[in-house]
Amino acid sequence: MVPANRIGHAHGMSGFQMKITQEIITLVVLTSFALLYLREPLQPQILSAIALLRGAVYVMFRK
């Protein structure tokens, strides 16, 4: 088992919550790289994707 999974599970996170967290971290890092290093423009579909991901996080972590 991956240590981060053990730590997350020990603190009450489900497998689905840990997967959403992993995806958000990956997308934040890659988006930052594309915007800052590759100098790609911020397009409307990227903003839409960010809004949808925020919605997914809200639904997954609400009590």
Distance bins in CASP14 RR format, pairs under 12 A and 6 or more apart:
PFRMAT RR
TARGET T0000
AUTHOR 0000-0000-0000
RMODE 2
METHOD distances of the structure
MODEL  1
1 7 0 0 0 0 0 1 0 0 0 0 0
1 8 0 0 0 0 0 1 0 0 0 0 0
1 9 0 0 0 0 1 0 0 0 0 0 0
1 10 0 0 0 0 0 1 0 0 0 0 0
1 15 0 0 0 0 0 1 0 0 0 0 0
1 18 0 0 0 0 0 1 0 0 0 0 0
2 8 0 0 0 0 1 0 0 0 0 0 0
2 9 0 0 0 0 0 1 0 0 0 0 0
2 15 0 0 0 0 0 1 0 0 0 0 0
2 18 0 0 0 0 1 0 0 0 0 0 0
2 19 0 0 0 0 0 1 0 0 0 0 0
2 22 0 0 0 0 0 1 0 0 0 0 0
3 9 0 0 0 0 0 1 0 0 0 0 0
3 10 0 0 0 0 0 1 0 0 0 0 0
3 18 0 0 0 0 0 1 0 0 0 0 0
4 10 0 0 0 0 0 1 0 0 0 0 0
4 11 0 0 0 0 0 1 0 0 0 0 0
4 13 0 0 0 0 1 0 0 0 0 0 0
4 15 0 0 0 0 0 1 0 0 0 0 0
4 18 1 0 0 1 0 0 0 0 0 0 0
4 19 0 0 0 0 0 1 0 0 0 0 0
4 21 0 0 0 0 1 0 0 0 0 0 0
4 22 0 0 0 0 1 0 0 0 0 0 0
4 25 0 0 0 0 0 1 0 0 0 0 0
5 11 0 0 0 0 0 1 0 0 0 0 0
5 12 0 0 0 0 0 1 0 0 0 0 0
5 13 0 0 0 0 1 0 0 0 0 0 0
5 14 0 0 0 0 0 1 0 0 0 0 0
5 15 1 0 0 1 0 0 0 0 0 0 0
5 17 0 0 0 0 0 1 0 0 0 0 0
5 18 1 0 0 1 0 0 0 0 0 0 0
5 19 0 0 0 0 1 0 0 0 0 0 0
5 21 0 0 0 0 0 1 0 0 0 0 0
5 22 0 0 0 0 1 0 0 0 0 0 0
6 12 0 0 0 0 0 1 0 0 0 0 0
6 13 0 0 0 0 0 1 0 0 0 0 0
6 15 0 0 0 0 0 1 0 0 0 0 0
6 18 0 0 0 0 0 1 0 0 0 0 0
7 13 0 0 0 0 1 0 0 0 0 0 0
7 18 0 0 0 0 1 0 0 0 0 0 0
7 21 0 0 0 0 0 1 0 0 0 0 0
8 14 0 0 0 0 1 0 0 0 0 0 0
8 15 0 0 0 0 1 0 0 0 0 0 0
8 17 0 0 0 0 1 0 0 0 0 0 0
8 18 1 0 0 1 0 0 0 0 0 0 0
8 19 0 0 0 0 0 1 0 0 0 0 0
8 21 0 0 0 0 1 0 0 0 0 0 0
8 22 0 0 0 0 0 1 0 0 0 0 0
9 15 1 0 0 1 0 0 0 0 0 0 0
9 16 0 0 0 0 0 1 0 0 0 0 0
9 17 0 0 0 0 1 0 0 0 0 0 0
9 18 1 0 0 1 0 0 0 0 0 0 0
10 18 0 0 0 0 0 1 0 0 0 0 0
11 17 0 0 0 0 0 1 0 0 0 0 0
11 18 0 0 0 0 0 1 0 0 0 0 0
11 21 0 0 0 0 0 1 0 0 0 0 0
12 18 0 0 0 0 1 0 0 0 0 0 0
12 61 0 0 0 0 0 1 0 0 0 0 0
13 19 0 0 0 0 1 0 0 0 0 0 0
13 20 0 0 0 0 1 0 0 0 0 0 0
13 21 1 0 0 1 0 0 0 0 0 0 0
13 22 0 0 0 0 0 1 0 0 0 0 0
13 60 0 0 0 0 1 0 0 0 0 0 0
13 61 0 0 0 0 1 0 0 0 0 0 0
14 20 0 0 0 0 1 0 0 0 0 0 0
14 21 0 0 0 0 0 1 0 0 0 0 0
14 60 0 0 0 0 1 0 0 0 0 0 0
14 61 0 0 0 0 0 1 0 0 0 0 0
15 21 0 0 0 0 1 0 0 0 0 0 0
15 22 0 0 0 0 1 0 0 0 0 0 0
15 60 0 0 0 0 0 1 0 0 0 0 0
16 22 0 0 0 0 0 1 0 0 0 0 0
16 23 0 0 0 0 0 1 0 0 0 0 0
16 56 0 0 0 0 0 1 0 0 0 0 0
16 57 0 0 0 0 0 1 0 0 0 0 0
16 59 0 0 0 0 0 1 0 0 0 0 0
16 60 1 0 0 1 0 0 0 0 0 0 0
16 61 0 0 0 0 0 1 0 0 0 0 0
17 23 0 0 0 0 0 1 0 0 0 0 0
17 24 0 0 0 0 0 1 0 0 0 0 0
17 56 0 0 0 0 0 1 0 0 0 0 0
17 57 0 0 0 0 1 0 0 0 0 0 0
17 59 0 0 0 0 0 1 0 0 0 0 0
17 60 1 0 1 0 0 0 0 0 0 0 0
17 61 1 0 0 1 0 0 0 0 0 0 0
17 62 0 0 0 0 0 1 0 0 0 0 0
17 63 0 0 0 0 0 1 0 0 0 0 0
18 24 0 0 0 0 0 1 0 0 0 0 0
18 25 0 0 0 0 0 1 0 0 0 0 0
18 60 0 0 0 0 0 1 0 0 0 0 0
18 61 0 0 0 0 0 1 0 0 0 0 0
19 25 0 0 0 0 0 1 0 0 0 0 0
19 26 0 0 0 0 0 1 0 0 0 0 0
19 56 0 0 0 0 0 1 0 0 0 0 0
19 57 0 0 0 0 0 1 0 0 0 0 0
19 60 0 0 0 0 1 0 0 0 0 0 0
20 26 0 0 0 0 0 1 0 0 0 0 0
20 27 0 0 0 0 0 1 0 0 0 0 0
20 53 0 0 0 0 1 0 0 0 0 0 0
20 54 0 0 0 0 0 1 0 0 0 0 0
20 55 0 0 0 0 0 1 0 0 0 0 0
20 56 1 0 0 1 0 0 0 0 0 0 0
20 57 1 0 0 1 0 0 0 0 0 0 0
20 58 0 0 0 0 0 1 0 0 0 0 0
20 59 0 0 0 0 1 0 0 0 0 0 0
20 60 1 0 1 0 0 0 0 0 0 0 0
20 61 1 0 0 1 0 0 0 0 0 0 0
21 27 0 0 0 0 0 1 0 0 0 0 0
21 28 0 0 0 0 0 1 0 0 0 0 0
21 53 0 0 0 0 0 1 0 0 0 0 0
21 56 0 0 0 0 0 1 0 0 0 0 0
21 57 0 0 0 0 1 0 0 0 0 0 0
21 60 0 0 0 0 1 0 0 0 0 0 0
21 61 0 0 0 0 1 0 0 0 0 0 0
22 28 0 0 0 0 0 1 0 0 0 0 0
22 29 0 0 0 0 0 1 0 0 0 0 0
22 57 0 0 0 0 0 1 0 0 0 0 0
22 60 0 0 0 0 0 1 0 0 0 0 0
23 29 0 0 0 0 0 1 0 0 0 0 0
23 30 0 0 0 0 0 1 0 0 0 0 0
23 31 0 0 0 0 0 1 0 0 0 0 0
23 49 0 0 0 0 0 1 0 0 0 0 0
23 52 0 0 0 0 0 1 0 0 0 0 0
23 53 1 0 0 1 0 0 0 0 0 0 0
23 56 0 0 0 0 1 0 0 0 0 0 0
23 57 0 0 0 0 1 0 0 0 0 0 0
23 60 0 0 0 0 0 1 0 0 0 0 0
24 30 0 0 0 0 0 1 0 0 0 0 0
24 31 0 0 0 0 0 1 0 0 0 0 0
24 49 0 0 0 0 0 1 0 0 0 0 0
24 50 0 0 0 0 0 1 0 0 0 0 0
24 52 0 0 0 0 0 1 0 0 0 0 0
24 53 1 0 0 1 0 0 0 0 0 0 0
24 54 0 0 0 0 1 0 0 0 0 0 0
24 55 0 0 0 0 0 1 0 0 0 0 0
24 56 0 0 0 0 1 0 0 0 0 0 0
24 57 1 0 0 1 0 0 0 0 0 0 0
24 58 0 0 0 0 0 1 0 0 0 0 0
24 60 0 0 0 0 1 0 0 0 0 0 0
24 61 0 0 0 0 0 1 0 0 0 0 0
25 31 0 0 0 0 0 1 0 0 0 0 0
25 32 0 0 0 0 0 1 0 0 0 0 0
25 53 0 0 0 0 0 1 0 0 0 0 0
25 57 0 0 0 0 0 1 0 0 0 0 0
26 32 0 0 0 0 0 1 0 0 0 0 0
26 33 0 0 0 0 0 1 0 0 0 0 0
26 53 0 0 0 0 0 1 0 0 0 0 0
27 33 0 0 0 0 0 1 0 0 0 0 0
27 34 0 0 0 0 0 1 0 0 0 0 0
27 46 0 0 0 0 0 1 0 0 0 0 0
27 49 0 0 0 0 1 0 0 0 0 0 0
27 50 0 0 0 0 1 0 0 0 0 0 0
27 52 0 0 0 0 0 1 0 0 0 0 0
27 53 1 0 0 1 0 0 0 0 0 0 0
27 54 0 0 0 0 0 1 0 0 0 0 0
27 56 0 0 0 0 0 1 0 0 0 0 0
27 57 0 0 0 0 0 1 0 0 0 0 0
28 34 0 0 0 0 0 1 0 0 0 0 0
28 35 0 0 0 0 0 1 0 0 0 0 0
28 36 0 0 0 0 0 1 0 0 0 0 0
28 49 0 0 0 0 0 1 0 0 0 0 0
28 50 0 0 0 0 1 0 0 0 0 0 0
28 53 0 0 0 0 1 0 0 0 0 0 0
28 54 0 0 0 0 0 1 0 0 0 0 0
28 57 0 0 0 0 0 1 0 0 0 0 0
29 35 0 0 0 0 0 1 0 0 0 0 0
29 36 0 0 0 0 0 1 0 0 0 0 0
29 37 0 0 0 0 0 1 0 0 0 0 0
30 36 0 0 0 0 0 1 0 0 0 0 0
30 37 0 0 0 0 0 1 0 0 0 0 0
30 38 0 0 0 0 0 1 0 0 0 0 0
30 40 0 0 0 0 0 1 0 0 0 0 0
30 46 0 0 0 0 0 1 0 0 0 0 0
30 49 0 0 0 0 0 1 0 0 0 0 0
31 37 0 0 0 0 0 1 0 0 0 0 0
31 38 0 0 0 0 0 1 0 0 0 0 0
31 40 0 0 0 0 1 0 0 0 0 0 0
31 42 0 0 0 0 1 0 0 0 0 0 0
31 43 0 0 0 0 0 1 0 0 0 0 0
31 46 1 0 0 1 0 0 0 0 0 0 0
31 47 0 0 0 0 0 1 0 0 0 0 0
31 49 0 0 0 0 1 0 0 0 0 0 0
31 50 1 0 0 1 0 0 0 0 0 0 0
31 53 0 0 0 0 0 1 0 0 0 0 0
32 38 0 0 0 0 0 1 0 0 0 0 0
32 40 0 0 0 0 0 1 0 0 0 0 0
32 42 0 0 0 0 0 1 0 0 0 0 0
32 46 0 0 0 0 0 1 0 0 0 0 0
32 50 0 0 0 0 0 1 0 0 0 0 0
33 39 0 0 0 0 0 1 0 0 0 0 0
33 40 0 0 0 0 1 0 0 0 0 0 0
34 40 1 0 1 0 0 0 0 0 0 0 0
34 41 0 0 0 0 1 0 0 0 0 0 0
34 42 0 0 0 0 1 0 0 0 0 0 0
34 43 0 0 0 0 0 1 0 0 0 0 0
34 46 0 0 0 0 1 0 0 0 0 0 0
35 41 0 0 0 0 1 0 0 0 0 0 0
35 42 1 0 0 1 0 0 0 0 0 0 0
35 43 0 0 0 0 0 1 0 0 0 0 0
35 46 0 0 0 0 1 0 0 0 0 0 0
35 47 0 0 0 0 0 1 0 0 0 0 0
35 50 0 0 0 0 0 1 0 0 0 0 0
36 42 0 0 0 0 0 1 0 0 0 0 0
40 46 0 0 0 0 1 0 0 0 0 0 0
41 47 0 0 0 0 0 1 0 0 0 0 0
42 48 0 0 0 0 0 1 0 0 0 0 0
42 49 0 0 0 0 0 1 0 0 0 0 0
42 50 0 0 0 0 1 0 0 0 0 0 0
43 49 0 0 0 0 1 0 0 0 0 0 0
43 50 0 0 0 0 0 1 0 0 0 0 0
44 50 0 0 0 0 0 1 0 0 0 0 0
44 51 0 0 0 0 0 1 0 0 0 0 0
45 51 0 0 0 0 0 1 0 0 0 0 0
45 52 0 0 0 0 0 1 0 0 0 0 0
46 52 0 0 0 0 0 1 0 0 0 0 0
46 53 0 0 0 0 0 1 0 0 0 0 0
47 53 0 0 0 0 0 1 0 0 0 0 0
47 54 0 0 0 0 0 1 0 0 0 0 0
48 54 0 0 0 0 0 1 0 0 0 0 0
48 55 0 0 0 0 0 1 0 0 0 0 0
49 55 0 0 0 0 0 1 0 0 0 0 0
49 56 0 0 0 0 0 1 0 0 0 0 0
50 56 0 0 0 0 0 1 0 0 0 0 0
50 57 0 0 0 0 0 1 0 0 0 0 0
51 57 0 0 0 0 0 1 0 0 0 0 0
51 58 0 0 0 0 0 1 0 0 0 0 0
52 58 0 0 0 0 0 1 0 0 0 0 0
52 59 0 0 0 0 0 1 0 0 0 0 0
53 59 0 0 0 0 0 1 0 0 0 0 0
53 60 0 0 0 0 0 1 0 0 0 0 0
54 60 0 0 0 0 0 1 0 0 0 0 0
54 61 0 0 0 0 0 1 0 0 0 0 0
55 61 0 0 0 0 1 0 0 0 0 0 0
55 62 0 0 0 0 1 0 0 0 0 0 0
56 62 0 0 0 0 0 1 0 0 0 0 0
END
